[in-house]
Amino acid sequence: LIDHQSVQEVVEDVSKRFEIKRTVWVGDRGMLTTDNVTHLKKRGQGYLMGLVRRRREDIIGYIEAIQGDGIECKGGITQRERKDSPKTYAWEVKGKEKEVRVFVVHSEERAEYEIAMRKKSMAKVKKDLEALKKRVAKGKIKKKEKIGYHAGKILSRHKGTRYYDWKINEEGKFEYFEHPVNFEREKKIEGKYLIQTEEKDFDIAESV
């Protein structure tokens, strides 16, 4: 098992044991770190790795940069077995650095799953927020600090901060609502994943 901490060690080990001059290392988004990419490039190695969807400001920019219908990618075993197979499409967008290629991929199958999971989480969070709203309205919780504590506790469960925010209005009533930034971001990344490489000759569909 290779993780982000062992990539460099494994690269050195493979290079020595098998005398391989150049390898293109393929990995998920847990392997792609700045240090690992720098090490691979210094060693003359290539990479094809996933990008972390969250905690990166450039991800939404990449997604918003896609144009056209994209390239349809071949489905896997699961897709071939289904009568109405979900589709996967990919686009190449400009990376932050000149030599970097970024592929934005949209999987209908993944989108269906992530939307269903998001709706399930939102329903659970909304139920708890509604219960808190009723408690505040009945005067069972009055201090803003305590209201904030309970609201924060609710939003910490079921990934609530991705979907909702709250406030105390001018009348002192507790209100909750869809987060104006986080919720829109979640909808944009649903079904999407991103791949980065510096291999000039790699075909988009084959890379996916």
C-alpha positions in Angstrom: 0.0 0.0 0.0 1.4 3.4 -1.1 0.4 6.6 0.6 1.6 10.1 0.3 4.4 9.5 2.9 5.9 6.5 1.2 5.8 7.5 -2.5 9.4 8.8 -2.6 10.7 5.7 -0.8 8.9 3.3 -3.2 10.1 5.3 -6.3 13.7 4.8 -5.1 13.2 1.2 -4.3 11.6 0.3 -7.7 14.3 2.3 -9.6 17.1 0.4 -7.9 15.6 -3.1 -7.8 14.4 -3.2 -11.4 16.7 -0.7 -13.0 13.8 1.1 -14.6 14.8 4.5 -16.0 11.4 6.1 -16.2 8.0 5.2 -14.9 4.7 7.1 -14.9 3.3 6.7 -11.4 -0.5 6.5 -11.2 -2.2 7.3 -7.9 -5.3 8.6 -6.2 -5.6 12.1 -4.7 -4.0 11.0 -1.5 -0.7 10.5 -3.2 -0.4 13.9 -5.0 1.5 16.3 -2.8 3.9 19.1 -3.9 6.9 17.3 -2.4 6.0 14.1 -4.2 5.6 15.7 -7.6 8.8 17.7 -7.1 10.6 14.4 -6.2 9.2 12.6 -9.2 10.2 15.3 -11.6 13.7 15.5 -10.2 14.1 11.8 -10.7 12.8 12.1 -14.3 9.7 10.2 -13.5 6.1 10.9 -14.7 2.8 11.0 -12.8 -0.9 10.7 -13.4 -2.7 11.5 -10.1 -6.0 12.7 -8.7 -6.5 16.1 -7.2 -8.1 16.7 -3.9 -11.5 18.2 -4.5 -11.9 20.1 -1.3 -9.4 22.4 0.5 -8.2 23.7 -2.9 -9.3 27.0 -4.2 -8.4 26.2 -7.8 -10.8 23.2 -8.1 -13.9 25.2 -8.7 -12.1 27.3 -11.3 -11.1 24.2 -13.2 -14.7 22.9 -13.2 -16.1 26.2 -14.3 -13.5 26.3 -17.1 -14.9 23.3 -19.0 -16.5 24.0 -22.3 -18.5 21.9 -24.7 -19.8 18.3 -24.4 -16.5 16.8 -23.4 -15.0 13.5 -24.5 -17.0 10.4 -23.6 -14.9 7.8 -21.8 -15.5 4.0 -21.9 -17.4 2.5 -19.0 -16.3 -0.2 -16.7 -17.7 -3.7 -16.0 -20.6 -2.3 -13.9 -21.6 0.1 -16.6 -21.6 -2.5 -19.4 -23.9 -4.7 -17.4 -26.5 -2.0 -17.1 -29.1 -1.6 -19.8 -29.0 2.2 -19.6 -25.3 2.7 -18.8 -24.4 6.0 -17.1 -21.9 8.0 -19.0 -18.5 9.5 -18.1 -17.2 12.6 -19.8 -13.9 14.4 -19.6 -12.5 17.8 -20.5 -8.9 19.1 -20.5 -8.5 22.5 -18.9 -5.5 24.8 -18.5 -3.4 24.1 -15.4 -1.8 26.7 -13.2 1.7 25.9 -14.6 2.5 25.8 -18.3 3.4 22.1 -18.4 0.6 20.9 -16.2 -2.5 19.2 -17.8 -5.7 18.9 -15.8 -8.6 16.7 -16.8 -12.0 17.4 -15.3 -14.1 14.2 -15.3 -17.9 13.9 -14.8 -19.3 10.6 -13.9 -23.1 10.3 -14.1 -23.0 7.2 -11.9 -20.9 9.0 -9.3 -23.1 12.1 -9.5 -26.2 10.0 -8.8 -24.6 8.5 -5.8 -23.2 11.8 -4.4 -26.5 13.7 -4.9 -28.4 10.9 -3.1 -25.9 11.0 -0.2 -26.0 14.8 0.0 -29.8 14.8 0.2 -29.7 12.2 2.9 -27.2 14.2 5.0 -29.2 17.4 4.4 -32.4 15.8 5.6 -30.7 14.7 8.9 -29.1 18.1 9.5 -32.3 20.0 8.7 -34.3 17.9 11.1 -31.9 18.7 13.9 -31.8 22.4 13.0 -35.6 22.6 12.9 -35.7 21.0 16.4 -33.2 23.6 17.7 -35.3 26.4 16.1 -38.4 25.2 18.0 -36.4 25.0 21.3 -35.2 28.6 20.8 -38.8 29.8 19.9 -40.1 28.2 23.1 -37.5 30.0 25.1 -35.7 26.9 26.2 -32.4 28.3 24.9 -32.0 32.0 25.1 -28.3 33.0 25.2 -26.8 33.5 21.8 -23.6 31.7 22.9 -25.6 28.6 23.8 -27.6 28.7 20.6 -24.4 29.0 18.7 -22.9 26.0 20.6 -25.9 23.8 19.7 -26.0 25.0 16.1 -22.3 24.3 15.7 -22.7 20.9 17.2 -25.5 20.0 14.7 -23.5 21.3 11.7 -20.5 19.3 12.7 -22.5 16.1 12.1 -23.4 14.7 8.7 -21.2 17.3 7.0 -23.7 20.0 7.9 -21.3 22.9 7.3 -21.2 22.0 3.6 -24.9 22.7 3.3 -26.3 25.0 5.9 -25.5 28.2 7.9 -27.4 30.0 10.6 -27.9 33.4 12.3 -29.9 35.2 15.0 -32.1 37.8 13.3 -32.9 41.3 14.6 -35.8 39.9 16.6 -33.6 37.4 18.3 -35.0 34.4 16.5 -32.9 31.5 15.3 -32.8 31.0 11.5 -31.0 28.5 9.4 -30.6 28.5 5.6 -28.6 26.9 2.8 -25.0 28.1 2.9 -24.6 30.7 0.1 -21.1 29.5 -0.7 -20.5 26.0 0.5 -23.7 24.5 -0.8 -23.2 25.9 -4.3 -19.7 24.5 -4.2 -20.9 21.1 -3.2 -23.4 21.0 -6.1 -20.6 21.9 -8.6 -18.3 19.1 -7.5 -20.9 16.4 -7.4 -19.9 13.6 -9.8 -16.7 15.4 -10.6 -13.1 14.3 -10.0 -9.9 15.8 -11.4 -6.7 14.3 -12.7 -3.3 16.0 -13.1 -0.4 15.0 -15.3 2.6 16.4 -17.2 2.6 13.7 -19.8 2.3 15.5 -23.1 1.2 12.5 -25.2 -1.4 11.0 -22.8 -4.8 10.6 -24.3 -7.6 12.1 -22.2 -10.0 9.2 -22.3 -7.2 6.6 -21.7 -5.9 8.7 -18.8 -9.4 8.6 -17.2 
